[in-house]
């Protein structure tokens, strides 16, 4: 039986070699076909974590080989005594394996693959024909699928979207756009788009960060635009290639076209769709003499991948807040209108229209003008050139970009700092004369600490203005933000102590607290509570890198709501101060009877008058601060907010020191004593009898 079986097998093989043309190609087994289809529907990803051996010292590096069947390596960097993955080149794709899945799906058992990438064909049946090894994608495509480039799709889709494979596919698309971009039809565009969609998938965005070639995302965008530029557009109303993470639309336009728009709606998260529109104005279309192609491409995830050049600190990466829209237009057209729906629709998400400069590899603001910035969308007017073909909107800081605000802030802070220094000098000069009673002593303690906290906070505010994310490190920005947060909170807590002191003077008349107890309580609240709040805030948010904003050294809002650690205490204290002022106003309106208590009421009324002036100013300041975050943020609210905050030090000097009657009287006495002393010294120096009197006395 064994012999019969062997003879039968040999005969079948001989029959197959000599009569292949008489047999139809067998189809794939259902299970195999289902597996290939599953690869198309579900993207596979792999996270090569690995682990380095040895001691981890900050700044040190190590490398490990990739797991089989991948080749390449994973690079690690030691940060905070922990190994963190920095780069990854693990890839399973080569020019030989790229076409392997296509041949498998077509049953390439008649053409078995041999080692070294060379292949032997068993057709025609009378001999073996040697095929050249595939050394480039262009060579393989020209040989196997020159009409539609579809032979690379299965090879790409069956590969896991590792960082190394992403880099290989980006280089593949670049080569196709440079070597195979002649006579691009919609079938070729469909294949090209399908391959690009594989590496733009939302689930693999994080893998782009480990590609050693930092310009890979820019190369991908340039390759897509370059390939689409050679797309042949027919006379149909609109041609479309639709993939989940890249859409291409094309149409022919002329001077007879009454304005042309491309509308896109794409999913940026699992549940949210974002829209974008490209509009070519009728005025621009009048520049065309003959019908010309117009193409637009939309990317929902590319904004999170594009990496700008010349950014020293990646923690300050500018955030794209809409679709990335590319346009390929006739050279005569120079201006295009865009409408972007915002991904982040919070009131703080101000839009800055930008264009991607393909040479400089960065977003440039000069090419676009933001014409409308609403809560949920932004409209842009942008210039179009051969190196400005892709456009989007970036997240802008909350404050309006206006020179008036800059001038107000600079002038106001200068006056405020000088006023606070003068305030502290006056307090030191008259301290012994104005701190006789417990209430007056604590009142001036509050003024000194309020002035000191605001002075230091203003200095840190100026230091923070020099940090823009490109010239300074992230750690410095965290430190500046911490001290800024801490001293501004100290300002408000000392304001609270001052308000509670007034309430204490009104409600508690006969029983007095010891001065030492009052001082201990005041300093614990004034500096202890802000320290606890600031420390907890940085401890909770900094490990996730959500403590500071991406474009300014101040508390983050969009990612961690760290700003609430300042807003809630500040507004709560302002509310308490306003309540205290209301209580003081009611008590001071009561008629006083000729009793020993009337003298104390005079003192309380004088202190209450100062607090009644200071506290509403604080309330108005932060009230207008809330107004700047609501609605369209009118410039008027920003100007008032800047005025009240920038000149806050001057208000403290004016209402807390200069307008206080006892302080003025003590200052006059002090100045008079200094003048009297200087006159006495002058008389002693120039009086000729002064020396003889001293001699007579000594004798």
C-alpha positions as CSV (number, residue, x, y, z in Angstrom):
1,X,0.0,0.0,0.0
2,X,2.8,2.4,0.8
3,X,4.4,1.8,-2.6
4,X,1.1,2.4,-4.3
5,X,0.6,5.6,-2.3
6,X,4.1,6.8,-3.2
7,X,3.6,6.1,-6.9
8,X,0.3,7.8,-6.9
9,X,1.8,10.9,-5.2
10,X,4.6,11.0,-7.8
11,X,2.2,10.7,-10.7
12,X,0.0,13.4,-9.3
13,X,3.0,15.7,-9.0
14,X,4.2,14.9,-12.5
15,X,0.7,15.4,-13.9
16,X,0.5,18.8,-12.1
17,X,3.8,19.9,-13.6
18,X,2.9,18.9,-17.1
19,X,-0.8,19.8,-17.2
20,X,-1.1,22.8,-15.0
21,X,-3.1,24.7,-17.6
22,X,-5.9,22.1,-17.4
23,X,-6.6,22.7,-13.7
24,X,-8.3,25.7,-12.2
25,X,-6.6,27.4,-9.3
26,X,-8.1,26.2,-6.0
27,X,-9.8,28.7,-3.8
28,X,-8.6,29.5,-0.3
29,X,-9.8,27.4,2.5
30,X,-12.7,29.2,4.2
31,X,-10.8,29.5,7.5
32,X,-7.8,31.0,5.7
33,X,-10.0,33.4,3.8
34,X,-11.7,34.5,7.0
35,X,-8.4,35.2,8.6
36,X,-7.3,37.5,5.8
37,X,-10.6,39.3,5.9
38,X,-10.2,39.7,9.6
39,X,-6.8,41.4,9.0
40,X,-8.5,43.9,6.8
41,X,-11.2,44.7,9.3
42,X,-9.1,44.8,12.6
43,X,-5.8,46.5,12.8
44,X,-3.2,44.7,14.8
45,X,-0.8,46.5,17.0
46,X,1.9,45.4,19.3
47,X,3.6,47.2,22.2
48,X,7.2,46.3,22.5
49,X,7.9,47.2,26.0
50,X,10.9,45.2,26.9
51,X,13.1,45.8,29.9
52,X,16.7,46.9,30.3
53,X,19.0,45.2,32.7
54,X,21.5,47.0,34.9
55,X,21.5,50.2,36.9
56,X,19.3,53.0,35.6
57,X,21.1,56.4,35.8
58,X,19.4,59.5,34.5
59,X,20.4,60.2,31.0
60,X,21.8,56.7,30.3
61,X,20.6,54.6,27.3
62,X,20.3,50.9,26.4
63,X,19.1,48.9,23.4
64,X,17.4,45.5,23.0
65,X,16.6,43.4,20.0
66,X,13.0,43.0,18.9
67,X,11.0,39.8,19.4
68,X,10.9,37.4,16.5
69,X,9.7,37.5,13.8
70,X,10.4,41.2,13.9
71,X,13.9,42.6,13.3
72,X,15.3,45.9,14.6
73,X,15.8,47.2,18.1
74,X,14.1,49.1,20.9
75,X,15.9,52.0,22.5
76,X,15.4,53.0,26.2
77,X,16.4,56.1,28.1
78,X,16.6,56.4,31.9
79,X,14.4,59.1,33.3
80,X,13.7,59.5,37.0
81,X,15.4,56.2,37.6
82,X,13.0,54.4,35.3
83,X,13.7,52.9,31.9
84,X,11.4,54.5,29.3
85,X,11.0,53.5,25.7
86,X,12.5,56.2,23.4
87,X,12.7,54.7,19.9
88,X,11.6,51.5,18.2
89,X,12.5,50.1,14.8
90,X,10.8,46.7,15.0
91,X,9.5,45.8,11.6
92,X,8.3,42.7,9.8
93,X,8.0,44.3,6.4
94,X,10.5,44.1,3.6
95,X,10.2,44.6,-0.2
96,X,10.1,40.8,-0.6
97,X,7.4,40.2,2.1
98,X,5.3,43.1,1.0
99,X,3.8,41.1,-1.9
100,X,3.7,37.8,0.0
101,X,0.2,38.2,1.2
102,X,-1.1,39.0,-2.2
103,X,0.5,35.9,-3.7
104,X,-0.9,33.8,-0.9
105,X,-4.4,35.1,-1.4
106,X,-4.0,34.2,-5.1
107,X,-2.6,30.8,-4.2
108,X,1.0,31.0,-5.1
109,X,1.7,27.3,-4.5
110,X,2.6,27.1,-8.1
111,X,5.4,29.6,-7.5
112,X,7.0,28.7,-4.2
113,X,9.2,31.4,-2.6
114,X,12.9,30.4,-2.1
115,X,15.4,31.9,0.3
116,X,17.0,35.1,-0.5
117,X,13.9,36.6,-2.0
118,X,14.4,35.0,-5.5
119,X,11.5,33.1,-7.0
120,X,11.3,30.2,-9.5
121,X,8.2,30.1,-11.7
122,X,6.8,26.6,-12.7
123,X,5.1,28.1,-15.8
124,X,5.5,27.2,-18.6
125,X,5.6,23.5,-17.5
126,X,8.6,22.6,-19.5
127,X,11.1,24.6,-17.4
128,X,12.0,26.9,-14.5
129,X,12.2,30.6,-15.1
130,X,14.3,32.7,-12.6
131,X,12.6,35.9,-11.4
132,X,14.7,38.9,-10.2
133,X,14.5,39.6,-6.5
134,X,12.3,42.6,-5.6
135,X,14.6,45.4,-4.5
136,X,12.1,48.3,-4.4
137,X,8.3,48.8,-4.2
138,X,8.3,50.5,-7.6
139,X,9.8,47.4,-9.2
140,X,7.3,45.1,-7.6
141,X,4.3,47.3,-8.4
142,X,5.4,47.7,-12.0
143,X,5.7,43.9,-12.3
144,X,2.5,42.8,-10.5
145,X,-0.1,45.6,-10.4
146,X,0.8,48.6,-12.5
147,X,-2.9,49.5,-13.2
148,X,-4.2,49.9,-9.7
149,X,-1.2,49.4,-7.2
150,X,-3.6,47.0,-5.3
151,X,-0.9,44.3,-4.8
152,X,0.6,46.1,-1.8
153,X,-2.7,46.4,0.2
154,X,-2.8,43.0,1.7
155,X,0.8,43.0,2.6
156,X,0.4,46.3,4.4
157,X,-2.9,45.4,6.1
158,X,-1.6,42.1,7.4
159,X,1.3,43.8,9.1
160,X,1.2,45.0,12.7
161,X,1.3,48.8,13.0
162,X,4.5,48.9,15.0
163,X,6.7,52.0,14.9
164,X,9.1,50.3,12.6
165,X,6.4,49.2,10.2
166,X,4.9,52.7,10.2
167,X,8.3,54.1,9.2
168,X,8.6,51.5,6.4
169,X,5.1,52.3,5.1
170,X,5.8,56.0,5.1
171,X,8.9,55.4,3.1
172,X,6.9,53.2,0.8
173,X,4.4,55.9,0.1
174,X,7.1,58.4,-0.4
175,X,8.8,56.2,-3.1
176,X,5.4,55.6,-4.8
177,X,4.7,59.4,-4.9
178,X,8.1,60.0,-6.4
179,X,8.5,57.1,-8.8
180,X,4.9,56.0,-9.7
181,X,2.9,59.2,-9.7
182,X,2.4,59.4,-13.5
183,X,-1.2,59.0,-14.8
184,X,-2.8,58.6,-11.4
185,X,-6.3,57.3,-11.7
186,X,-8.9,56.8,-9.0
187,X,-8.1,53.1,-8.5
188,X,-4.5,54.0,-7.8
189,X,-5.6,56.8,-5.5
190,X,-7.8,54.3,-3.7
191,X,-4.9,51.9,-3.1
192,X,-2.6,54.7,-2.0
193,X,-5.2,56.0,0.4
194,X,-5.9,52.6,1.8
195,X,-2.2,52.1,2.7
196,X,-2.0,55.6,4.2
197,X,-5.2,54.9,6.2
198,X,-3.4,51.9,7.8
199,X,-0.8,54.2,9.6
200,X,-3.3,57.0,10.3
201,X,-5.6,54.8,12.3
202,X,-6.6,56.3,15.7
203,X,-5.3,53.2,17.6
204,X,-1.7,53.6,16.3
205,X,-1.2,57.3,16.8
206,X,0.8,56.7,20.0
207,X,3.3,54.5,18.0
208,X,4.4,57.5,15.9
209,X,6.2,59.0,18.9
210,X,8.9,56.2,18.8
211,X,9.8,56.5,15.2
212,X,13.5,57.7,15.0
213,X,12.9,59.8,11.9
214,X,11.2,62.9,13.5
215,X,10.0,64.1,10.1
216,X,8.0,61.0,9.3
217,X,4.6,62.6,9.7
218,X,5.6,65.5,7.5
219,X,6.9,63.1,4.9
220,X,3.6,61.3,4.9
221,X,1.6,64.5,4.4
222,X,3.9,65.7,1.6
223,X,3.7,62.3,-0.1
224,X,-0.1,62.3,0.0
225,X,-0.3,65.8,-1.4
226,X,2.3,65.1,-4.1
227,X,0.6,61.9,-5.3
228,X,-2.8,63.6,-5.3
229,X,-1.4,66.4,-7.3
230,X,-1.1,64.1,-10.3
231,X,-4.6,62.7,-10.0
232,X,-6.7,62.7,-13.2
233,X,-10.1,64.3,-12.6
234,X,-13.0,63.6,-14.9
235,X,-16.1,65.6,-15.5
236,X,-18.2,63.9,-12.9
237,X,-19.9,66.2,-10.2
238,X,-17.5,65.0,-7.5
239,X,-15.0,62.1,-7.2
240,X,-14.4,60.6,-3.8
241,X,-12.1,58.2,-2.1
242,X,-13.4,57.5,1.4
243,X,-11.4,55.9,4.2
244,X,-12.0,56.3,8.0
245,X,-8.9,58.4,8.5
246,X,-8.3,60.0,5.1
247,X,-10.8,61.3,2.6
248,X,-10.0,62.6,-0.9
249,X,-12.4,64.6,-3.1
250,X,-11.8,66.0,-6.5
251,X,-13.7,68.0,-9.1
252,X,-13.0,70.2,-12.2
253,X,-13.5,73.9,-11.8
254,X,-13.5,76.9,-14.1
255,X,-14.4,80.6,-14.2
256,X,-18.0,79.5,-14.8
257,X,-18.1,77.8,-11.5
258,X,-20.2,79.8,-8.9
259,X,-17.9,79.1,-6.0
260,X,-16.9,75.6,-5.1
261,X,-16.8,73.9,-1.7
262,X,-15.7,70.5,-0.3
263,X,-17.5,69.3,2.8
264,X,-16.0,66.7,5.1
265,X,-17.4,64.9,8.2
266,X,-14.9,62.6,9.9
267,X,-14.7,60.8,13.3
268,X,-12.0,62.1,15.5
269,X,-12.9,60.0,18.6
270,X,-15.0,56.9,19.0
271,X,-18.2,58.8,19.3
272,X,-17.6,62.3,17.9
273,X,-17.6,63.5,14.3
274,X,-16.0,66.8,13.3
275,X,-16.8,68.7,10.1
276,X,-14.6,70.8,7.9
277,X,-15.2,72.8,4.7
278,X,-13.0,74.1,1.9
279,X,-14.5,77.0,-0.1
280,X,-12.9,78.5,-3.2
281,X,-14.3,82.1,-3.7
282,X,-15.9,83.1,-7.0
283,X,-13.4,85.9,-7.2
284,X,-10.6,83.5,-7.3
285,X,-12.3,81.2,-9.9
286,X,-12.4,84.1,-12.3
287,X,-8.7,83.8,-12.7
288,X,-9.1,80.5,-14.5
289,X,-9.4,80.4,-18.3
290,X,-9.7,76.6,-18.8
291,X,-11.3,73.9,-16.7
292,X,-8.8,72.7,-14.0
293,X,-8.7,70.1,-11.3
294,X,-9.3,70.9,-7.7
295,X,-8.6,68.3,-5.0
296,X,-9.1,68.4,-1.3
297,X,-7.9,65.8,1.3
298,X,-9.1,65.6,5.0
299,X,-7.3,64.0,7.9
300,X,-8.9,63.6,11.3
301,X,-5.9,62.2,13.1
302,X,-2.9,63.7,11.3
303,X,-3.0,66.8,13.6
304,X,-2.1,64.7,16.6
305,X,0.8,63.2,14.6
306,X,2.4,66.1,12.8
307,X,5.6,67.1,14.6
308,X,7.0,70.5,14.1
309,X,10.7,71.1,13.7
310,X,12.8,73.4,16.0
311,X,10.8,72.7,19.1
312,X,13.2,72.1,21.9
313,X,10.6,71.1,24.4
314,X,8.0,68.6,23.2
315,X,5.9,69.2,26.3
316,X,4.8,72.5,24.7
317,X,3.7,70.9,21.5
318,X,1.0,73.1,19.9
319,X,-2.3,71.3,19.8
320,X,-4.4,71.0,16.6
321,X,-8.1,71.5,17.3
322,X,-9.7,70.5,14.0
323,X,-9.3,68.5,10.8
324,X,-6.2,68.9,8.7
325,X,-7.4,69.9,5.3
326,X,-5.1,69.8,2.2
327,X,-5.9,71.4,-1.1
328,X,-4.4,71.0,-4.6
329,X,-5.4,73.9,-6.8
330,X,-4.3,75.6,-10.0
331,X,-1.3,77.9,-9.5
332,X,-3.4,80.9,-10.4
333,X,-5.5,80.6,-7.3
334,X,-3.9,82.2,-4.3
335,X,-6.6,82.4,-1.6
336,X,-8.9,79.8,0.0
337,X,-11.5,79.9,2.8
338,X,-11.8,77.2,5.4
339,X,-14.4,76.4,8.1
340,X,-13.2,74.1,10.9
341,X,-15.4,72.6,13.6
342,X,-13.5,72.6,16.9
343,X,-12.7,69.3,18.5
344,X,-12.4,71.0,21.9
345,X,-15.4,73.3,22.2
346,X,-14.6,74.7,25.7
347,X,-14.8,78.5,26.0
348,X,-11.0,78.6,26.5
349,X,-10.3,76.9,23.2
350,X,-9.6,80.0,21.1
351,X,-8.6,79.3,17.5
352,X,-5.5,80.3,15.6
353,X,-5.7,79.6,11.9
354,X,-2.5,78.1,10.5
355,X,-0.9,76.6,7.4
356,X,1.7,73.8,7.3
357,X,4.9,75.0,5.8
358,X,6.4,71.9,4.0
359,X,9.9,73.3,3.8
360,X,10.1,74.7,7.4
361,X,8.1,71.7,8.7
362,X,6.1,73.8,11.1
363,X,2.7,75.6,11.4
364,X,2.9,79.2,10.3
365,X,0.3,81.8,11.4
366,X,1.3,84.5,8.9
367,X,-0.3,82.5,6.0
368,X,-3.8,82.7,7.5
369,X,-6.3,85.1,9.1
370,X,-8.9,84.1,11.6
371,X,-12.1,85.8,10.5
372,X,-14.5,84.1,12.8
373,X,-13.8,82.4,16.2
374,X,-17.0,81.0,17.7
375,X,-17.4,78.5,20.5
376,X,-17.8,75.5,18.2
377,X,-16.1,76.5,14.9
378,X,-13.6,78.9,13.3
379,X,-13.4,80.4,9.8
380,X,-10.1,81.1,8.2
381,X,-8.8,83.0,5.1
382,X,-5.5,81.5,4.0
383,X,-3.0,82.0,1.2
384,X,-2.3,79.0,-1.0
385,X,1.2,78.3,-2.5
386,X,3.1,75.2,-3.6
387,X,4.6,74.9,-0.1
388,X,1.5,75.9,1.8
389,X,-1.1,73.3,0.9
390,X,-2.3,72.0,4.3
391,X,-4.3,74.0,6.8
392,X,-5.9,73.6,10.3
393,X,-6.6,75.5,13.5
394,X,-4.4,75.5,16.7
395,X,-5.4,76.0,20.3
396,X,-4.6,79.5,21.4
397,X,-4.2,80.9,24.9
398,X,-7.3,82.2,26.7
399,X,-6.1,85.8,26.6
400,X,-6.8,87.8,23.5
401,X,-3.8,88.7,21.4
402,X,-3.9,92.5,21.6
403,X,-1.2,95.1,22.0
404,X,-3.4,97.2,24.2
405,X,-3.5,94.4,26.8
406,X,0.2,94.0,26.6
407,X,0.8,97.8,27.2
408,X,-1.7,97.8,30.1
409,X,-0.1,94.8,31.7
410,X,3.5,96.2,31.4
411,X,2.7,99.7,32.6
412,X,0.4,98.4,35.3
413,X,2.8,95.9,36.7
414,X,5.6,98.4,36.8
415,X,3.5,100.9,38.7
416,X,2.2,98.1,40.9
417,X,5.7,96.9,41.9
418,X,6.9,100.4,42.6
419,X,3.8,101.1,44.7
420,X,4.2,97.9,46.7
421,X,7.9,98.7,47.4
422,X,6.9,102.2,48.6
423,X,4.1,100.7,50.7
424,X,6.5,98.4,52.5
425,X,8.9,101.3,53.1
426,X,6.2,103.4,54.6
427,X,5.1,100.6,56.8
428,X,8.6,100.1,58.1
429,X,9.0,103.8,58.8
430,X,5.8,104.2,60.8
431,X,5.5,100.7,62.3
432,X,6.2,101.7,66.0
433,X,3.7,104.6,65.8
434,X,0.7,102.7,64.2
435,X,0.9,99.3,65.9
436,X,-0.3,100.4,69.4
437,X,-3.5,98.4,69.7
438,X,-4.1,94.8,68.8
439,X,-6.5,95.6,66.0
440,X,-4.1,98.2,64.5
441,X,-1.2,95.8,64.9
442,X,-2.9,93.0,63.1
443,X,-4.3,95.3,60.5
444,X,-0.8,96.4,59.5
445,X,0.5,92.9,59.7
446,X,-2.1,92.0,57.1
447,X,-1.2,95.0,54.9
448,X,2.5,94.1,55.0
449,X,1.9,90.5,54.1
450,X,-0.6,91.3,51.4
451,X,1.9,93.7,49.8
452,X,4.7,91.2,50.1
453,X,2.7,88.3,48.6
454,X,1.5,90.4,45.7
455,X,5.0,91.8,45.1
456,X,6.6,88.4,44.9
457,X,3.7,87.1,42.8
458,X,4.1,89.9,40.3
459,X,7.8,89.2,40.0
460,X,7.1,85.5,39.3
461,X,4.4,86.6,36.8
462,X,7.1,88.6,34.9
463,X,9.5,85.6,35.0
464,X,6.7,83.3,33.6
465,X,6.2,85.7,30.7
466,X,9.7,84.8,29.4
467,X,8.8,81.1,29.0
468,X,7.3,80.2,25.6
469,X,8.1,76.5,25.4
470,X,11.0,76.8,22.9
471,X,13.8,78.4,24.9
472,X,13.2,77.0,28.4
473,X,12.8,73.6,29.9
474,X,9.6,72.1,31.1
475,X,10.9,71.7,34.7
476,X,11.6,75.4,35.0
477,X,8.0,76.2,33.8
478,X,6.6,73.8,36.5
479,X,8.7,75.6,39.2
480,X,7.6,79.1,38.0
481,X,3.9,78.0,37.9
482,X,4.1,76.6,41.4
483,X,5.5,79.8,43.0
484,X,3.1,81.9,41.0
485,X,0.2,79.8,42.2
486,X,1.4,79.8,45.8
487,X,2.0,83.6,46.2
488,X,-1.3,84.5,44.5
489,X,-3.1,82.2,46.8
490,X,-1.2,83.8,49.8
491,X,-2.5,87.2,48.6
492,X,-6.1,86.0,48.8
493,X,-5.7,84.2,52.1
494,X,-4.2,87.3,53.7
495,X,-7.1,89.3,52.3
496,X,-9.3,86.7,54.0
497,X,-7.5,87.2,57.3
498,X,-8.0,90.9,57.1
499,X,-11.7,90.5,56.5
500,X,-12.0,88.0,59.5
501,X,-10.1,90.5,61.6
502,X,-12.8,93.1,60.9
503,X,-15.5,90.6,61.7
504,X,-13.7,89.8,64.9
505,X,-13.6,93.4,65.9
506,X,-17.3,93.8,65.3
507,X,-18.6,90.7,66.9
508,X,-16.2,90.1,69.8
509,X,-15.9,93.3,71.9
510,X,-15.2,92.3,75.5
511,X,-13.1,89.1,74.9
512,X,-9.8,89.6,73.2
513,X,-7.4,87.0,71.8
514,X,-3.7,87.1,72.7
515,X,-1.5,88.7,70.1
516,X,0.7,85.7,69.9
517,X,-2.3,83.4,69.2
518,X,-3.6,85.8,66.5
519,X,-0.2,85.9,64.8
520,X,0.2,82.2,64.8
521,X,-3.3,81.7,63.4
522,X,-2.8,84.4,60.8
523,X,0.5,83.0,59.5
524,X,-0.7,79.4,59.5
525,X,-3.7,80.4,57.4
526,X,-1.9,83.0,55.2
527,X,1.0,80.8,54.2
528,X,0.1,77.3,55.3
529,X,-3.2,76.8,53.4
530,X,-1.8,78.1,50.1
531,X,1.2,75.8,50.5
532,X,-1.0,72.8,51.0
533,X,-3.2,73.6,48.0
534,X,-0.3,74.3,45.7
535,X,1.6,71.2,46.8
536,X,-1.4,68.9,46.3
537,X,-2.1,70.4,42.9
538,X,1.4,69.8,41.6
539,X,1.6,66.3,43.2
540,X,-1.6,65.1,41.6
541,X,-1.2,66.6,38.1
542,X,2.5,66.7,37.4
543,X,3.0,62.9,37.1
544,X,0.6,63.0,34.2
545,X,2.2,66.1,32.7
546,X,-1.0,68.0,33.0
547,X,0.1,70.6,35.6
548,X,0.9,73.5,33.2
549,X,-0.5,74.6,29.9
550,X,1.1,73.8,26.6
551,X,1.7,77.4,25.6
552,X,2.1,79.3,28.9
553,X,3.5,78.8,32.3
554,X,0.2,78.7,34.3
555,X,-2.2,76.1,35.6
556,X,-3.6,73.7,33.1
557,X,-7.4,73.7,32.4
558,X,-8.1,71.6,29.3
559,X,-6.5,68.3,30.5
560,X,-6.6,68.3,34.3
561,X,-8.7,71.3,35.5
562,X,-5.7,72.3,37.7
563,X,-6.8,75.9,37.4
564,X,-9.7,75.1,39.7
565,X,-7.1,74.9,42.5
566,X,-6.7,78.7,42.2
567,X,-10.1,79.8,41.0
568,X,-12.2,78.1,43.7
569,X,-10.2,79.4,46.7
570,X,-9.9,82.9,45.2
571,X,-13.5,83.3,44.3
572,X,-14.6,81.8,47.7
573,X,-12.5,84.4,49.5
574,X,-13.8,87.2,47.4
575,X,-17.4,86.1,48.3
576,X,-16.5,86.0,52.0
577,X,-15.0,89.5,51.8
578,X,-18.1,90.8,50.2
579,X,-20.2,89.3,53.0
580,X,-18.0,90.9,55.6
581,X,-18.3,94.3,53.9
582,X,-22.1,93.8,53.9
583,X,-22.0,93.0,57.7
584,X,-19.8,96.1,58.3
585,X,-22.1,98.3,56.4
586,X,-25.1,97.2,58.5
587,X,-23.3,97.6,61.8
588,X,-21.9,101.1,61.0
589,X,-25.4,102.4,60.1
590,X,-26.6,101.7,63.7
591,X,-26.7,104.9,65.8
592,X,-24.1,104.8,68.6
593,X,-25.1,105.7,72.1
594,X,-22.7,107.6,74.3
595,X,-20.9,104.6,75.7
596,X,-17.3,103.5,75.9
597,X,-18.1,101.4,73.0
598,X,-18.4,104.4,70.7
599,X,-14.7,105.0,70.6
600,X,-14.0,101.5,69.4
601,X,-16.7,101.9,66.7
602,X,-14.7,104.9,65.3
603,X,-11.7,102.7,65.0
604,X,-13.7,99.8,63.5
605,X,-15.4,102.2,61.0
606,X,-12.0,103.5,59.9
607,X,-10.7,100.0,59.3
608,X,-14.0,98.9,57.7
609,X,-13.8,101.8,55.3
610,X,-10.5,100.6,53.9
611,X,-11.7,97.0,53.6
612,X,-14.9,98.1,52.0
613,X,-12.8,99.8,49.3
614,X,-10.3,96.9,48.9
615,X,-12.8,94.0,48.9
616,X,-15.1,95.3,46.1
617,X,-12.1,95.9,44.0
618,X,-11.0,92.3,44.4
619,X,-14.5,91.2,43.7
620,X,-14.9,93.2,40.6
621,X,-11.5,92.1,39.3
622,X,-12.2,88.4,39.5
623,X,-15.8,89.0,38.4
624,X,-14.5,90.5,35.2
625,X,-12.1,87.5,35.0
626,X,-15.1,85.2,34.9
627,X,-16.7,87.4,32.2
628,X,-13.6,86.9,30.0
629,X,-14.3,83.1,30.0
630,X,-17.9,83.3,29.0
631,X,-19.4,84.0,25.6
632,X,-17.4,85.8,22.9
633,X,-15.0,87.3,25.5
634,X,-15.3,91.0,24.5
635,X,-12.1,93.0,24.5
636,X,-13.7,95.5,26.9
637,X,-13.9,92.9,29.6
638,X,-10.3,91.9,29.0
639,X,-9.2,95.6,29.3
640,X,-11.1,96.2,32.5
641,X,-9.7,92.9,33.9
642,X,-6.1,93.9,33.0
643,X,-6.5,97.4,34.5
644,X,-7.8,96.2,37.8
645,X,-5.2,93.4,38.2
646,X,-2.2,95.2,36.9
647,X,-2.8,98.3,39.1
648,X,-3.7,96.2,42.2
649,X,-0.4,97.2,44.0
650,X,-1.2,100.8,43.5
651,X,-4.7,100.4,45.0
652,X,-3.2,98.7,48.0
653,X,-0.8,101.7,48.5
654,X,-3.5,104.2,48.0
655,X,-6.4,102.7,50.0
656,X,-4.4,100.7,52.6
657,X,-1.6,103.1,53.4
658,X,-1.9,106.7,52.1
659,X,-5.6,107.2,52.8
660,X,-5.2,105.9,56.4
661,X,-5.3,108.9,58.7
662,X,-3.1,107.4,61.5
663,X,-0.5,106.3,59.0
664,X,-0.3,109.8,57.4
665,X,0.0,111.4,60.9
666,X,2.7,109.0,61.9
667,X,4.5,109.6,58.6
668,X,4.4,113.4,59.2
669,X,5.8,113.0,62.7
670,X,8.5,110.8,61.5
671,X,9.5,113.1,58.7
672,X,9.4,116.1,61.1
673,X,11.7,114.3,63.5
674,X,14.1,113.5,60.7
675,X,14.1,117.1,59.6
676,X,14.6,118.4,63.1
677,X,17.5,116.0,63.7
678,X,19.1,117.1,60.5
679,X,18.8,120.8,61.4
680,X,20.3,120.1,64.9
681,X,23.3,118.3,63.3
682,X,23.7,121.2,60.8
683,X,23.7,123.8,63.7
684,X,26.2,121.8,65.6
685,X,28.5,121.6,62.7
686,X,28.5,125.3,61.8
687,X,28.1,126.9,65.3
688,X,31.6,128.3,66.3
689,X,30.6,128.5,70.0
690,X,29.6,124.9,70.1
691,X,33.2,123.7,70.4
692,X,34.2,126.2,73.2
693,X,31.1,125.2,75.3
694,X,32.3,121.6,75.1
695,X,35.8,122.6,76.3
696,X,34.4,124.7,79.2
697,X,32.2,121.8,80.3
698,X,35.0,119.4,80.2
699,X,37.2,121.7,82.2
